[in-house]
Amino acid sequence: MDFKVLIDRALREGFADVEISTRVNKSLSVSIFNGQIDKNQMSNLTVYSVRGIYNGKMSYVTFEDPNESLEFVIKSLKDNANVLTTDEEFEIFGGSKHYETKVKKTSNFYEISPQVKVEMLTKLEELVKGKDARIVHVPYCQYNEFETTSSIFNSKGLDLSQTNRAAYIIVGAVAKEGED
């Protein structure tokens, strides 16, 4: 979807201001149980949220299809605004004059193949089981990674984006000594 075209069209159709935000979530979750893949989930989801001020009312519409029609989005915004009964005043923030540039540490965990990640988990599960004779069970051994990119674009010239990434492993062990 071309955000500039959506904003221009909405402004021509009577909106005072329009803002579009997107959130792109990518994730991978793999778990091992007794040396076998127990769970393997990959996700890639984008959510679009549009809000606009129409006849003094702030309305919202959210969708996932990047090919959603402009007509549908604008009509939905108008319909939502027309049923609101609030007398509140609304404003879409135009942005600040300056934003700090954050230095981010980079990681290459996305470049590592899923097969290598599964092998790593399998070895970790074996390592935990072998660490102490009292360990009788490893109920979970899981790798998770995600990347989230949030963007915001509006009719006042705001155009910002931020990406965050993380990866982590969780593993649990159940130990038994005698009856404890």
Helices and strands as residue ranges (DSSP letters): H 3-12, E 15-33, E 36-54, E 57-63, H 70-83, G 109-111, H 114-131, E 135-137, E 141-154, E 159-171, E 174-175
